[in-house]
Structures are given as structure tokens and as C-alpha cells.
Amino acid sequence: MTYKLLVSDLDETLLNDQGVVPQTNIEALKKAIALGVKFVPNTGRPYTTVQNLLQQLGLEEAAGQYVISYNGGIITENQGNRILSQTGLEQSLAEKIFHAGLINDQVGVHIYTLHYLYIYNLSSRDALHLQQRQIPFENLVTPSFPQIAANDLILKVIFESTDLAVQQAVEDQVLKIVGRDNVTPSRSSNCYVEFNPPRVDKGSATLRLASQLGIDRTEVIGVGDNNNDLSLIQAAGCGIAVQNALPEVKACAQVVLQNDNNRGALAEIVERFILHDK
């Protein structure tokens, strides 16, 4: 099989535990790109935070190269960060999610819009991550939903807790209040419970982009490690889990890599599934 599209999660997949791309991954991906394979980061992060990675791979400002961000909420072309598709939450729904998920005073909440990030109850862990990624945000001092401009798009609402029982309680309460059919829940990084619009996920966005490019799903590789990568792995013709993936992610993948995110998992994919055909 000749693969034309390699779609990868970032945190705990392409990036190592220090949030850096291993050099072996960079070198391997450059080989794949030189052969005409399109490499698409598919992340829950904003697309603006992926620019350094694109620069490392020679894809920054590149026409005909793409990023999927906000768990599938936005697809952009790298040249000019041109938005090709975007799907957001109605403000009234986002506000219901916000209040429903604040089940105790230890839970943090992030509201991602196209132009801003609002955070209530910021943890020291998240403060460090945001500083490392140079993401500006507005700190909410009270548990009140912020005033968001009518022309700004709310892309997702996420809750932060390292307690698995609290994560489950947050998800259960939000789904009870807003209805299971009105949101797409997912988990990431072992501490986030994320809510996107219905039918918005990494997998559906991958298939939408592939269709626009005239690429069949059988020609797509999708790789990830966490719950919010399940849709990507299931949608791709070749769904791959890195060695450090959650057990439920490994169970749904067609391939489980020998390498984890610290040992060049993407380089293993390129060697096994792209270069071996050339």
C-alpha cells in the first residue's frame, strides 16, 4: 500500500515528554515529505501553537500543506493559516457546559475561541504548559461565563483535573445537562475532559481533508496515544497507536508501534510504512 497522508497527534505522540520533537522524527518526516507524502498535525491545540513545528519540518507558510486543530474544529492551510473549515459551539451551549462541568472548586476550565483563551481556576501545571507554548489567556477570577463577542467562534470547552473519578463525574454531569447528542466528549493528556460540537472530532476532520485532497481513506495513516485520538485511528486506513498509548487506544489500532513518543515513534512509521515501499 502506498500512503499519501500521514496524520499525527502531537502531545505524547510526535512530541516527547519534554514537548520536543525528537530529531529522528524530524529527519524521517522530511524524507516522507520529500517523497510527496503530506504530513498533517492533528491536535487539540490551537493552530497558532503549531507554527514552530511546521518551521522545523519546512512546512511553515507552505501551500498545499495543512493542520487540523481544536480536535477537528478547524482545518487550515499552512500558507497564511487560511481557514478551510471551522465548526464551533453555540454560546448558550458553551455556557451550559461551563457551569455543568464545574462540579467542585478544584476543577479548572478553559474556553477556547478563535481569538482568545479564557481560563478559570488555573492550575500550576497548566500555567507552566501555557508559558512553555507562549499561549496568551484571560484569567477569570470568578466562575462566571465570560463576555464573548458575537463574531468570535467558541471552539471547545475543556475541564482539567488529574483525578480520574472527577474527570468521569465532569463528563457525566455535562452530558446529563446538555444531552449526549449535543456535544462530542473526549479525554487527553490524562487530565483533560474536552467538549467539542457534535460530530466534530479528529477522525471526521481527517476524512474531510482527505476527501478535499482526493485521497482515499485507505491511503491515510493516523497515529495517536489518547482517548481523543480514537476517532483518528478508527477513521484512517492504517490506524496506529504509539507504544505509550492507553490500553483502549492500542485495542482499537491496527498497529501498535515498538517505539514510544520518547524514542521516535513517527520515525518508525516512516521506515515501516512509507520508505519500505520506495
C-alpha positions in Angstrom: 0.0 0.0 0.0 1.2 3.5 -0.9 0.2 6.0 1.7 -0.3 9.6 0.8 -1.4 11.3 4.0 0.2 10.9 7.4 -1.9 12.4 10.2 -0.4 12.6 13.7 -1.4 13.7 17.2 1.2 15.9 18.8 1.4 15.6 22.6 2.6 12.2 23.8 2.8 11.0 20.1 5.0 13.2 17.9 6.5 15.1 20.8 8.5 13.6 23.6 7.7 14.0 27.3 9.6 17.4 27.2 7.3 18.6 24.5 10.1 18.5 21.9 10.1 16.7 18.5 12.9 14.0 18.6 15.4 14.6 15.9 14.8 11.2 14.5 11.2 12.1 13.8 12.2 15.4 12.1 14.6 13.6 9.8 12.2 10.8 8.9 9.3 13.1 8.3 11.4 15.3 6.0 12.1 12.1 4.0 8.4 11.3 3.7 7.5 14.9 2.7 10.3 14.8 0.1 8.5 11.8 -1.4 5.3 13.7 -1.7 3.6 12.4 1.4 1.5 15.1 3.2 2.2 15.3 6.9 -0.7 16.8 8.9 -0.5 17.6 12.6 -3.9 16.8 14.2 -4.1 18.3 17.6 -6.4 19.6 20.3 -4.3 22.7 20.5 -4.8 26.0 18.5 -3.2 26.0 15.1 -1.2 29.1 16.1 0.8 26.9 18.6 2.0 24.5 15.8 4.0 27.1 13.8 7.4 26.2 15.4 6.8 22.5 14.5 5.9 23.5 10.9 9.1 25.6 10.7 11.2 22.6 11.8 9.7 20.5 9.1 9.9 23.1 6.3 6.1 23.3 6.2 5.6 26.8 7.6 3.7 29.0 5.1 3.6 26.1 2.7 0.8 26.0 0.1 -0.9 22.6 -0.1 0.1 21.6 3.4 -2.4 21.5 6.3 -3.0 21.5 10.1 -6.1 20.1 11.9 -6.6 21.8 15.3 -9.0 22.1 18.2 -9.7 18.3 17.9 -11.0 18.8 14.4 -12.8 22.1 14.9 -10.6 23.9 12.4 -8.7 22.9 9.3 -6.1 25.4 8.0 -3.8 25.6 5.0 -0.3 26.5 6.2 0.1 29.3 3.7 -1.3 32.3 5.6 -3.0 30.0 8.1 -6.0 30.1 5.7 -9.1 28.6 7.4 -10.7 25.9 5.2 -13.4 24.8 7.7 -14.5 25.7 11.2 -17.2 24.4 13.5 -17.9 25.9 16.9 -20.3 25.7 19.8 -23.3 27.9 20.2 -22.6 30.4 23.0 -25.6 29.3 25.0 -24.5 25.6 24.8 -20.9 26.6 25.8 -22.2 28.4 28.8 -24.2 25.4 29.9 -21.1 23.2 29.5 -19.1 25.6 31.5 -21.4 25.7 34.5 -22.3 21.9 34.4 -18.6 20.8 34.5 -17.6 22.9 37.5 -18.6 20.2 39.9 -16.1 21.3 42.7 -13.7 24.2 43.4 -10.7 22.1 42.3 -11.7 21.7 38.7 -10.2 24.1 36.1 -11.9 25.1 32.9 -10.6 26.5 29.6 -12.8 28.1 27.0 -11.1 28.2 23.6 -12.4 30.7 21.0 -10.9 31.6 17.6 -9.3 34.7 19.1 -9.0 34.1 22.8 -8.5 31.6 25.6 -10.3 32.1 28.9 -9.4 30.1 32.0 -11.0 29.8 35.4 -9.1 28.1 38.3 -5.8 27.8 36.5 -3.6 25.0 37.9 0.2 25.4 38.3 0.6 22.5 35.8 -1.4 24.4 33.1 0.3 27.7 33.9 3.6 26.0 33.1 2.3 24.5 29.8 0.8 27.7 28.6 4.0 29.6 29.4 6.1 27.0 27.5 3.8 27.2 24.5 3.5 31.0 24.7 -0.2 31.0 24.7 -1.9 34.2 26.0 -5.0 33.9 28.0 -7.5 35.8 30.1 -7.7 34.7 33.7 -11.3 34.5 35.0 -11.4 35.4 38.7 -15.0 34.2 39.3 -16.8 31.1 38.0 -18.8 33.3 35.6 -19.0 32.7 31.8 -17.1 35.5 30.1 -18.5 38.0 27.7 -17.5 36.7 24.2 -18.0 38.7 21.1 -20.9 37.5 18.9 -18.4 37.2 15.9 -15.9 35.1 17.9 -16.2 31.3 17.4 -16.2 29.1 20.6 -14.3 26.0 19.5 -14.3 23.9 22.7 -14.6 23.9 26.4 -12.3 21.7 28.4 -12.0 20.8 32.1 -8.8 20.0 33.9 -8.3 17.5 36.8 -5.8 14.8 37.4 -8.4 12.8 39.4 -9.9 10.1 37.1 -13.1 9.9 39.2 -13.5 13.7 38.9 -13.0 13.5 35.2 -15.7 10.9 34.9 -18.0 13.0 37.1 -17.5 16.1 35.0 -18.3 14.2 31.8 -21.4 12.6 33.3 -22.7 15.9 34.6 -22.1 17.8 31.3 -23.8 15.0 29.2 -26.7 14.9 31.7 -27.3 18.7 31.5 -26.7 19.3 27.8 -27.5 16.0 26.2 -25.2 13.4 24.7 -26.2 14.3 21.2 -25.2 17.9 21.6 -21.5 17.6 22.2 -18.5 15.3 21.4 -16.7 14.5 24.6 -13.1 13.2 24.7 -10.1 12.9 27.1 -6.4 13.9 26.6 -3.1 14.1 28.4 -4.6 12.1 31.4 -6.0 15.3 32.9 -8.4 17.0 30.4 -12.1 16.3 29.6 -12.9 18.1 26.4 -16.2 19.1 24.8 -16.4 19.9 21.1 -19.5 20.4 18.9 -21.4 17.3 17.9 -19.7 15.2 15.2 -16.5 17.2 15.5 -13.5 15.1 16.2 -10.0 14.3 14.8 -11.3 11.5 12.6 -14.1 13.3 10.8 -11.8 16.2 10.1 -9.1 13.9 8.7 -11.6 12.3 6.4 -12.9 15.7 5.3 -9.4 16.9 4.5 -8.6 13.6 2.7 -11.7 13.9 0.6 -10.9 17.5 -0.4 -7.4 16.3 -1.5 -8.8 13.4 -3.5 -7.1 10.9 -1.1 -8.9 7.7 -0.2 -9.1 6.7 3.5 -7.1 3.6 2.6 -4.2 5.9 1.8 -4.3 7.6 5.2 -2.2 6.7 8.2 -3.5 8.1 11.6 -1.5 7.8 14.8 -2.1 8.8 18.4 -2.0 7.8 22.0 -5.0 9.1 23.9 -8.8 9.0 24.0 -9.2 12.0 21.7 -7.2 10.1 19.1 -9.6 7.2 18.9 -11.6 8.7 16.1 -8.5 9.4 14.1 -7.1 5.9 14.5 -10.5 4.4 13.6 -11.0 6.7 10.6 -7.6 6.1 9.0 -7.0 3.2 6.6 -4.0 2.4 8.8 -4.7 3.3 12.4 -1.6 3.2 14.6 -1.0 3.5 18.4 2.3 4.5 19.8 3.8 2.2 22.5 2.8 4.6 25.3 -0.8 4.8 24.2 -3.6 4.0 26.5 -4.8 0.3 26.5 -8.1 1.2 24.9 -6.3 3.1 22.1 -4.0 0.1 21.5 -7.0 -2.2 21.4 -8.6 -0.3 18.5 -5.4 0.2 16.5 -4.4 -2.0 13.6 -0.8 -1.5 14.5 0.9 -0.9 17.9 4.4 0.6 17.4 7.5 -0.8 19.2 8.6 2.8 20.0 7.0 5.3 22.3 6.9 9.1 21.9 10.4 9.4 23.5 12.0 7.0 21.0 10.9 8.4 17.7 7.6 6.7 17.1 6.9 8.7 13.9 10.3 7.7 12.5 9.3 4.0 13.0 6.1 4.7 11.0 8.0 6.3 8.1 10.5 3.5 8.0 7.9 0.7 8.2 5.0 2.1 6.1 6.4 4.7 3.7 10.1 4.2 2.9 9.8 0.4 2.6 7.6 0.8 -0.5 10.1 3.1 -2.3 
